[in-house]
């Protein structure tokens, strides 16, 4: 099992906004209990989205916290390959998701069926085959 972090879930977790940070931690604890070898994955798009706010606000401490998460050696990176982009286009057509969201969903689906997609956005429930856990 691998947990894929949408940018919103990472922002909740790293920035500590309550009650969402607690919800992310609870979901992670529950997932680890069921799957002790739980892995973590993110897309390069999440990396970009998580860095924008701290960079705009000149918040170096938060930027460093994100950088530490993304520097984890056990983090699986999902690159925005041709296959991801093609799947994202199909998802966008089928569901009406915006391009960044379709890219996130497609990135997670590239991991296979044994995944958990953590997000703060319920619109991801429209994507067939995506095991979505909404944190709001």
N, C-alpha and C positions, 0 to 999 in steps of 0.2 A: 504494500500500500504506500502510496505517495500523496502528500498533501501539496496542492498547487496553491500558491498565494497570489490572489488578485491583488493589485496595488492597494485597494481600499483595506483589505485585511492586514496587510503589512503596515500601512499607515496607522490603523487602529492599534496594532500591537506595539510598534516602535514608539509612536508619539504618546501612547498611553491614554488616549481619550476614552473616558468612561461614559457609559457602561460597556462600550465596545471592546476595549482592551481585555477586560475580564471575560467577555464572551469568547474571544479568540483563544485565550489561555485555556478556558474550559473545554473548548472543542479539541484543542491540541492534546490536552490531558486524556480526554475520552478516546481519542484516536490512538494514542500511544498505548493505552490499556488494552485495546483490541488488537493492535498491530505493533508489538514492541520494536520491530525494525522499521518503523515509519520513516520514510524519506521526505525530503522537502524539495520543492521545485518552484522556479519562477521564470518568467520570460524577461527578455531584455527590455520589453515595454514596461514591465513593473519597475525595473531598475530606473528607467527614465522618469516614470510618473512619481516615484517616491522621492526623487532628488529635487524635483522642481520647487516644491514648497519651501524646503529649508534653504535652497539656493536663493530664492526670491527674498526670503526673510533674513538672509545672512545669518542663519542659525547653524553655526558650525557643529555644535554639539549633536544636534539631531541628524545632520548630514553624516557625521562620523558614526552614529548609531546605525544608520541605514547601510553605510559602507561596510561596517563590521558584519552585519547580517549577510550582505551580498558577497562578502569575502570568505564565507564558510566553505571549507573544503568539501563538505558533504552535500552542498547545494547542487541540485541538478538544474542546469541552465537549458531552457528550451529556446533555441534560436529561431528567428523569424525567417525560416527557409521558404523555398518555393512551395513545398507541400503545406506548410502552415498557412501561407498567404492564400493558396487555392482553397483550402478548407474554410478559411475565414470568409472568403467571398461567398461561398455556398451558404455558410451560416448566416451571413448578412442578408442574403436573398430570402432564405427560408424564415428568418425570425424578425428581421427589421432591426437587429442590434446595430449600434453605431460601430464604425470601423475599429476603434481601439478595443471595444468589448468583444467583437467577433474575433479579433486577433488573440485576445486572452483565452477565449473559449477554445479556439483551434489549437493554441499552444498546449493547453491542458489535455485535450483529446489526443494529442500526439503521444502522450505518456501511456496510453492504453486504458483498459477498462477499470483497473484497480487504482482509482484515484479519488481524492476528495478535493473539491474546488471551494476554497474559502473566499467569501466575498461579502460586501455590504450591499450588493445590488441584486434585487430579486428578479430583474429582467433576464438574468442568466438561466432561470428555470425554463425558459423557452427552448433551450438548446437540447435536442435529443441526445441521450447518452452521456450527458454531463452530470456527474454526481455533485450537485450544488448544495452547500450549506450556507444559508444567508445569516449573517451575524447581527441583523437589526431586530 
